[in-house]
């Protein structure tokens, strides 16, 4: 399955496989499912010979991860095409930008994310998303985010070693806090999203904010490579202190 388990054979791995099977089979958001299917049929000219994944995208990474990264949603011609989060959105795209930072911090074995068979593996890190289907204009509705939260909760439940959560963008940041609130965990005062912000939560985890590595942010300089590296260098230090 694209976007599946990187490595690890402990007892919780089959559970994560089951969670991912449920994610892939999800049909709860008709607007998103119709959009993903249409994009997978129409395709982009550069990918006209590709068979698009065009299904909900599960997380990817190390089942023993202590670092959890929460993105926004699959890109229409990226993960919606390849089936793996932050994969295949082109040179200089969000996947390569993220992977370069993870590689530099020692969480990824290579600095690019081109296709599911490119040999990329993550160590001590796992990438999930607030929404598992590519949304039109990269903008899921609040209702679609809410319907997808159980998938995030189930993945996190299958990753019991997580200590640090890096939220890429305010949507991922707010989605994680919303999930905690549903579980009765309400940090006070409420954490405010900011780049490289750190908040120790009542559940003992540290939540780190990070600007999303979208082309809009990286092309305008709102998010630079040193800024991205700073976040994951901070995450590495936080984990080392545990």
C-alpha positions, -999 to 999 in steps of 0.1 A, spaced: 0 0 0 15 34 -9 21 55 22 23 25 44 47 13 72 84 23 68 97 -4 91 92 -21 125 75 -54 134 62 -48 169 27 -58 178 12 -24 171 22 -25 135 -7 -47 123 -30 -22 141 -15 7 122 -20 -14 90 -57 -18 99 -60 19 106 -46 27 72 -69 2 55 -99 21 70 -85 55 59 -81 43 23 -116 29 23 -132 61 37 -161 76 18 -174 101 43 -168 133 24 -186 132 -10 -172 165 -22 -136 154 -16 -141 120 -30 -156 134 -62 -128 159 -66 -100 133 -61 -116 110 -86 -120 137 -111 -84 149 -108 -73 113 -111 -92 109 -143 -84 143 -159 -47 143 -147 -20 169 -153 -3 167 -187 30 159 -171 15 128 -154 -9 117 -182 7 82 -182 5 78 -144 -23 59 -126 -34 82 -99 -40 69 -64 -71 91 -61 -81 76 -27 -77 89 9 -40 89 18 -28 73 50 2 84 70 38 74 64 68 67 85 83 49 115 57 31 137 82 36 166 82 73 160 86 98 188 80 127 164 46 132 148 43 157 119 7 168 110 2 183 75 -28 198 59 -40 175 32 -27 156 0 -19 177 -30 -41 171 -60 -12 160 -82 11 150 -54 -1 125 -28 -34 122 -46 -14 108 -75 13 89 -56 -5 77 -25 22 88 -1 20 120 19 42 149 7 53 129 -23 55 137 -60 47 174 -60 77 183 -81 112 197 -76 111 224 -50 76 213 -39 65 209 -3 76 173 -1 112 180 -11 113 211 12 101 191 41 123 160 34 154 182 31 148 195 66 140 160 80 171 146 63 193 174 78 179 167 112 185 129 109 148 119 105 149 109 68 175 89 49 172 110 17 164 147 11 137 142 -15 103 126 -19 95 118 -55 76 85 -56 66 56 -33 94 34 -46 122 60 -42 137 43 -11 127 71 13 124 59 49 118 79 81 135 71 114 118 82 147 93 103 126 58 98 112 39 121 89 1 123 91 -25 149 79 -55 167 92 -75 157 60 -68 126 39 -83 136 6 -71 164 -16 -95 194 -12 -104 219 -40 -82 250 -37 -63 232 -8 -92 243 14 -112 217 33 -144 227 51 -146 227 89 -171 198 85 -146 178 64 -118 184 89 -141 172 117 -151 140 98 -114 132 93 -103 137 129 -110 100 139 -84 89 113 -58 111 130 -68 99 164 -66 63 153 -31 68 138 -19 85 170 -33 57 191 -12 33 171 20 54 177 23 52 215 59 65 216 51 100 202 66 128 224 67 158 200 41 170 175 50 194 147 20 209 131 26 222 96 3 252 92 -26 265 113 -51 240 100 -30 211 112 -23 229 145 -60 236 151 -70 201 141 -47 185 166 -60 208 194 -96 201 184 -89 164 186 -75 169 221 -105 189 232 -128 161 221 -107 138 243 -111 162 273 -76 176 270 -78 214 270 -46 233 275 -50 267 292 -43 292 279 -50 279 244 -18 276 224 -15 302 196 0 291 163 33 307 154 64 294 136 87 274 160 64 280 189 66 254 217 39 244 241 39 216 266 4 201 267 -15 185 295 -10 151 279 28 155 283 35 161 246 52 192 232 33 209 203 55 228 179 41 252 153 56 255 118 46 274 87 34 250 61 59 243 33 35 252 5 49 269 -26 31 300 -16 51 302 16 84 290 3 84 310 -30 76 342 -11 102 337 15 77 335 44 92 301 51 129 296 43 150 264 44 169 277 76 135 284 92 124 248 84 156 234 97 152 254 129 119 236 137 133 201 132 166 209 150 144 220 179 124 188 177 156 168 178 168 187 209 134 182 226 136 144 219 172 142 231 161 158 264 135 131 270 
